[in-house]
Amino acid sequence: MPYTKKDWKRRIAERSDMTSSLVHLTRESSTLGTYETLIKILKEKRLIGSTTQSGFIVGDTPAVCFQDAPVSGIVQNVFYEQKKREANPKYKLRYRAIGLLFPKEYAYQKGARPVIYDRTSEAKQYLPPNQWWRIVNFDLSSDTAIVDWSHEREWRFPGDFTFELAKVTVLLIDDASYRLFIKKGRASYPTLLEEIGGIINLAHVLY
């Protein structure tokens, strides 16, 4: 039975493991640093979809990836990756604690949807090819080769995700990160800070 948006938000508010937002984490590109990449995304108001070559997208449709996790859970995911890197300097970091947060209902209305966790070969049998972008491989059959990314609670959007700055909350890793973003943002886009929805300094979430 459906219930109202007010009831929906009340239910989420009673659960520390749930959220009404989606998070997209960013990192440096081959030509731009992390903050330059973030500001470029905000100036263009667009996230470019990943492909099979640049990400883990199944099929021919590029997709933008989000995590359906509370900000505290996002920080925990980042911490885990950092510890893996400390133990093995060659380990490739999947996350950096810098990114964008969007209201879940906003992303849903634009076409973002939860992914389908299943063995890729099996999911392809019941999904048409134009929906393969929603598949994330999932396999617990081997004790030595677990494939499980469900901790991300991933959502995806097919193609490039365009947005309004008023719908964006910027996530930054610490005080230095916050000050650097303010400095670079003002220099590159003078009205950026007035146009975005807000900023969260993640250092004050768990530290």
C-alpha positions as CSV (number, residue, x, y, z in Angstrom):
1,M,0.0,0.0,0.0
2,P,1.5,3.4,-1.0
3,Y,2.1,6.0,1.7
4,T,2.7,9.8,1.6
5,K,6.1,11.5,1.2
6,K,5.8,12.6,4.8
7,D,5.4,9.0,6.0
8,W,8.3,7.9,3.7
9,K,10.6,10.5,5.2
10,R,9.5,9.7,8.8
11,R,10.3,6.0,8.2
12,I,13.8,6.8,6.8
13,A,14.4,9.2,9.8
14,E,13.9,6.3,12.2
15,R,16.6,4.2,10.4
16,S,20.3,5.1,10.8
17,D,21.1,2.8,7.9
18,M,18.8,4.5,5.4
19,T,18.8,7.8,3.6
20,S,16.6,10.0,1.3
21,S,19.7,11.0,-0.7
22,L,22.0,9.5,-3.3
23,V,25.8,10.2,-3.4
24,H,28.1,10.3,-6.4
25,L,31.8,10.3,-5.4
26,T,34.3,12.0,-7.7
27,R,38.1,11.7,-8.2
28,E,40.8,13.1,-10.4
29,S,40.7,12.5,-14.1
30,S,43.7,11.9,-16.5
31,T,43.9,15.7,-17.1
32,L,42.4,17.4,-14.0
33,G,43.0,17.1,-10.2
34,T,40.2,16.1,-7.9
35,Y,38.9,19.6,-7.1
36,E,39.3,20.8,-10.7
37,T,37.2,17.8,-11.7
38,L,34.5,18.5,-9.1
39,I,34.3,22.2,-10.1
40,K,34.1,21.3,-13.8
41,I,31.2,19.0,-13.1
42,L,29.4,21.7,-11.2
43,K,30.0,24.3,-13.9
44,E,28.8,22.0,-16.6
45,K,25.9,20.7,-14.4
46,R,26.5,17.2,-15.7
47,L,27.9,13.9,-14.7
48,I,29.3,11.8,-17.6
49,G,28.2,8.2,-17.7
50,S,30.7,5.4,-17.3
51,T,31.1,2.6,-19.9
52,T,32.2,-0.9,-19.9
53,Q,35.7,0.4,-20.7
54,S,35.8,3.2,-18.1
55,G,33.8,1.5,-15.4
56,F,31.9,-1.7,-14.7
57,I,28.8,-1.1,-16.8
58,V,27.2,-4.0,-18.6
59,G,26.0,-3.5,-22.1
60,D,26.2,-0.6,-24.5
61,T,24.4,2.1,-22.4
62,P,26.7,4.3,-20.3
63,A,25.5,5.0,-16.8
64,V,26.2,7.3,-13.9
65,C,26.6,5.5,-10.5
66,F,25.3,6.6,-7.1
67,Q,25.4,5.1,-3.6
68,D,22.2,4.8,-1.7
69,A,23.9,5.1,1.7
70,P,23.8,7.6,4.6
71,V,26.7,10.0,4.7
72,S,28.1,8.1,7.7
73,G,28.1,4.9,5.6
74,I,29.8,6.7,2.7
75,V,32.6,7.7,5.0
76,Q,32.9,4.2,6.3
77,N,33.3,2.9,2.7
78,V,36.0,5.4,2.1
79,F,37.8,4.5,5.3
80,Y,37.8,0.9,4.3
81,E,39.4,1.7,0.9
82,Q,42.0,3.9,2.6
83,K,43.0,1.1,5.0
84,K,43.3,-1.3,2.0
85,R,45.6,1.2,0.3
86,E,47.7,1.6,3.5
87,A,48.2,-2.2,3.6
88,N,49.0,-2.4,-0.1
89,P,50.3,0.8,-1.8
90,K,49.5,-0.7,-5.2
91,Y,45.8,-1.1,-4.4
92,K,43.7,1.1,-6.6
93,L,41.4,3.3,-4.5
94,R,37.7,3.1,-5.7
95,Y,36.5,6.1,-3.6
96,R,37.7,9.5,-2.5
97,A,35.6,11.3,0.1
98,I,34.7,14.1,-2.3
99,G,31.5,14.2,-4.2
100,L,27.9,15.3,-4.8
101,L,24.7,14.4,-2.9
102,F,21.3,14.6,-4.6
103,P,17.7,14.1,-3.2
104,K,16.7,10.5,-4.0
105,E,13.3,11.6,-5.3
106,Y,14.9,14.1,-7.6
107,A,17.2,11.5,-9.1
108,Y,14.3,9.0,-9.4
109,Q,12.1,11.5,-11.3
110,K,15.0,12.0,-13.7
111,G,15.2,8.3,-14.4
112,A,17.8,6.9,-11.9
113,R,17.0,3.4,-10.6
114,P,18.4,0.9,-8.1
115,V,20.7,-1.6,-9.8
116,I,20.0,-5.4,-9.9
117,Y,22.5,-7.5,-8.0
118,D,22.8,-10.9,-9.7
119,R,25.2,-13.0,-11.7
120,T,25.6,-11.1,-14.9
121,S,25.0,-14.1,-17.1
122,E,21.7,-14.8,-15.3
123,A,20.5,-11.2,-15.2
124,K,21.0,-10.9,-18.9
125,Q,18.5,-13.8,-19.4
126,Y,15.6,-11.9,-17.8
127,L,16.5,-8.3,-18.7
128,P,16.3,-6.8,-22.2
129,P,19.7,-5.4,-23.5
130,N,18.5,-1.8,-23.1
131,Q,18.3,-2.5,-19.3
132,W,21.7,-4.2,-18.9
133,W,23.1,-0.9,-17.5
134,R,21.3,-1.8,-14.2
135,I,23.2,-5.1,-13.8
136,V,25.9,-5.4,-11.1
137,N,27.6,-8.8,-10.9
138,F,26.9,-10.6,-7.6
139,D,28.2,-14.1,-6.8
140,L,28.7,-15.7,-3.3
141,S,29.3,-19.2,-4.6
142,S,33.1,-19.3,-4.0
143,D,34.8,-18.8,-0.7
144,T,37.9,-17.5,-2.5
145,A,36.3,-15.4,-5.2
146,I,33.4,-13.5,-3.6
147,V,31.8,-10.8,-5.8
148,D,29.7,-8.5,-3.7
149,W,29.3,-4.7,-4.1
150,S,26.0,-4.5,-2.4
151,H,27.5,-2.4,0.4
152,E,27.2,0.5,-2.1
153,R,23.4,0.0,-2.5
154,E,24.0,1.3,-5.9
155,W,21.7,3.3,-8.1
156,R,22.4,4.1,-11.8
157,F,21.2,6.6,-14.3
158,P,21.5,5.8,-18.1
159,G,23.6,8.2,-20.1
160,D,24.8,11.5,-18.7
161,F,23.1,12.9,-15.6
162,T,22.3,16.6,-15.9
163,F,21.2,18.6,-12.8
164,E,20.4,21.9,-11.3
165,L,22.9,23.3,-8.8
166,A,20.2,24.0,-6.3
167,K,19.7,20.3,-6.0
168,V,23.4,19.6,-5.2
169,T,25.1,19.3,-1.8
170,V,28.9,19.1,-2.1
171,L,30.7,16.6,0.1
172,L,34.3,17.4,1.2
173,I,36.7,15.4,3.2
174,D,38.1,17.8,5.8
175,D,38.6,21.5,6.8
176,A,41.5,21.9,4.3
177,S,39.4,20.4,1.5
178,Y,36.6,22.8,2.4
179,R,38.8,25.9,2.2
180,L,40.4,24.8,-1.0
181,F,37.0,24.2,-2.6
182,I,35.8,27.6,-1.5
183,K,39.0,29.2,-3.0
184,K,38.9,27.4,-6.3
185,G,35.2,27.6,-6.6
186,R,35.1,31.4,-6.2
187,A,38.0,31.8,-8.7
188,S,36.4,29.6,-11.3
189,Y,32.7,30.2,-10.8
190,P,32.0,33.4,-8.7
191,T,28.4,32.6,-7.9
192,L,28.9,28.8,-7.3
193,L,28.6,29.0,-3.5
194,E,25.3,30.9,-3.8
195,E,23.8,28.5,-6.3
196,I,24.6,25.1,-4.8
197,G,22.3,23.6,-2.2
198,G,25.0,23.3,0.5
199,I,28.3,21.8,1.7
200,I,29.0,18.9,4.1
201,N,32.4,18.6,5.7
202,L,32.7,14.9,6.2
203,A,35.4,15.3,8.9
204,H,32.7,16.3,11.3
205,V,30.5,13.3,10.5
206,L,32.6,10.5,12.1
207,Y,35.8,11.9,13.3
